[in-house]
Amino acid sequence: MGTLFYGGSSPIDIEDRMLAHLKVVIVTKLRRSESFTVSWRHFEDAPAGRSTIWLHPSIPLRFTFDEPEPTELDRAWIESLALSANSTGGILLTRWHEDSSTLDTSKDVAQRG
């Protein structure tokens, strides 16, 4: 489980593979000085609800990963995240089905299972 540290907010735990793909999109957007949102449903062991952060180039950001080796990136996943980052709704973190190489928007990636 990786962690996203953003400004003064509480650390956000995100599965390493998802965080690696999200990192590529976030860094690309912020390098272009483009702001956007990232939203997710809370973990099953947290109070029910969802959260959204507004990502802006002036706010400190750090990614940490549990795995020492970088994960293999999937171009289709990155493109899907980038498209959603460019939408008015921003990125909604969802569970990734590696077998089918498609996003499943019916389940949240932040949920353990």
C-alpha positions, 0 to 999 in steps of 0.5 A: 500500500503506497501513500500520497501526502498532499499539503497538510492533509492526512496521508492517503493510502492507495495501492502501489500499482494505482498510485504509480499510474496516478503519479504519472498523470498528476506529475504530467498535469502539474508540470503543465500548471493544470489543476484538477481533482482526485476523488475516492470512496473511503476504505471499508474500515473508515467511516463511510463517505468519500473525499476529493482533493484539489491538486494544484502545482503550488501545494507540496506533494509526495508519493511513497511506495511499499514496493522498492521496484517500480511497477509496470505501467499500463498505457491504457490505464494512464490514458483513462486516468488522464482523460478523467483528469481533463473532465469536469469531474476529475479523477475518480479512483476505481478498482483496476481489473488487471486481467481484462485491462479495463477500468471497473467504475462500479468498485472503488480502488480505495476499498480493500478486498 
